[in-house]
């Protein structure tokens, strides 16, 4: 009886830990991964206002 409860508690804690790890990993990723590699549009004479 005690071993069954301990097993259930361990499984629940494992599921919670895996879910928390997924949340932490998603929060660490940048949302605009592909936008930083895009081409820049700089006109001649506007080098001051050119964004990358």
PyMOL commands that set and color helices and strands:
alter all, ss='L'
color gray80, all
select helices_A, chain A and resi 2-28
alter helices_A, ss='H'
color red, helices_A
deselect
rebuild
show_as cartoon
